[in-house]
Amino acid sequence: MSDEKPSEKVESEDAEEAEEEDIWDKWRRAGVVAREALKIARPMVKPGTKVLDIVEAVEGYIIENSSGCSFPCNVALNHVAAHYTSPLNDETVITEGDLVTIDCGAHIDGCISDSAITVALDSDHEALVKASIDATNVAIRMLRPGAKLNTIGALIEDTIQSAGFKPIKQLTGHQLREYELHSDKQIPCVSGKSEVLVEEGEVYAVETFASTGSGNVTDLPNPVIYQLLPIRVPVRFRGSREFLSIARKNYGEFPFAERWIAQEMKHATLKMAERELKKNGALIAHNILAEEKGEFVSQSEHTVIITEDGHEKTT
């Protein structure tokens, strides 16, 4: 028999509930930061704006209001689907009629948000933008404990195809865990055979991509986003040790922009370090992914917590 007094028991239960709320509070706060960062970016999307200015505005807001970026701000133009962020001194400018996607994320002590919008500067692209928004919303409505991820993928595919476009096959929504941007489970943009289930307490970045093209993306040369793998490897080049020191200290296992490190290292040293670290398996590149030139890709994304009764959006 416990000697605990009733008042102490109530206080203990309250403390446990508060602790549980605090866990989700960090995820929610990260969501608010990403959402506000996109609000800053949206009015900047107009002809004549430098992509670098948008990227720096988004990343600056996130860094000021959270523990840091969970990945570099991506800005995808027209046929580009993912993984483009400005290199150092990027002169890329938004032009009349562009389709512009902004994808960003924050983290609060490792609790991650990931959200994206697409802005059409040509009214002809509004249906494409709507297709990805509708597909993401359909997926979110389906998210609850016990839901099958392949069923959600089939609904995403059907929604986009019904609008007259193609879903991007190689890009998926993804489970989030603390300090882990891409965890085990995926939400495909197409139907599939795997019957993996959604579970209470999971967090997902729900993202869909609609394309005017074939629905297939390929790697472009010259990646601008990298990520360290959680392994230790011997390195011979002094510049590689410098690169590792900067990346581990500032970004851990989160993806980071080459631009960020280029501000601290000479260009030639940086490139030699990347070559050695990729060869040794310590560094992976997130290649820019794109449809064929002349096609267009839209994206819509929100972060969602799976609750006992369904889900809660954080972005």
C-alpha positions, 0 to 999 in steps of 0.5 A: 500500500502506497504512503502517497497522499492524494494531493501528491498523486494528483500533482504527479499525474499533472506533472506527467500530463505536462511532460507529455504536452511539452513533448508535442509543444516543441513539435508545434512550436517548430511548426509555427516557425516554418509556417511563419517563415513561409508567410515571409517568403510568399510576398517575395515571390515576384519577378526580379527577386533573387532566389538567394534573398528568399533563402536567406530571409527564410533561413534567417527567420528560422535560425532566430526563432528556433534551434535551427534549420532542419534542412536548407531552404529549398527554392524550386523553379518550374521543372525542378522538383527538389533539393535546390538551394542557393549556392554562394553568391547565387544570381538566380532571379525569379522571372515572369511566369515562373512556378516557384516552390519554397520548402523549409523546416525548423527544429526545436531541440530536434523536434522537426517541422517540414512545410512547402508551398508553390506560388504560380506567377502564371495563371495557367499553372494554378490548376497544377498548384491546386492538384498538389494542395488537394492531394496533400489535404486528401492524404492528411484527412486519411491519417489516423492510427491503423491507416495503410500508407499504400492506400493513402498513396493510391488516393494521392495518385488518384487525386493528382491524375484526376486533375490531369497531372502526374504524381512524382513517383520517386518523391514521398512524404516521410516519417519524422523523429527527433533529429531524424528528418527522413525516418523509416516510414514513407507516404508514397505519391503513388499506389503500392503493395506495402501495407505499412500502418500509421501508428499513434504518436508518429509524426509525418511530413506529408508532401505531394508533387504534381507534374505536367510531365511524365512523373519521373525526376532525374538527378542534375549535376552539381549538388548544393545540399549535403549531409553527414552520415553517423560514422567515423572515417579516416581522412588524410586531407586537412581540409576534410578535417576542417569540413567535418569539424564545421559540419558536425558542430553546426549541423549534426546529422541534419542536411546542410547547404554547401553555401553555409560551409563555403562562407568559412572555407576556400572554394578549392579546399571545400571541393577537395574535402567533399570529394574525399568525404564522399569517397570515404562514405562520410558524406552524401549529396542530395542531388537536385531533382528535376523533371524534363525542361519545359515541364512544371512541378508543384509541391504542397507539404505539411507536418502532422502528428498522429493522435489517438483519434486522428491527427493534428497539423503543426504547419 
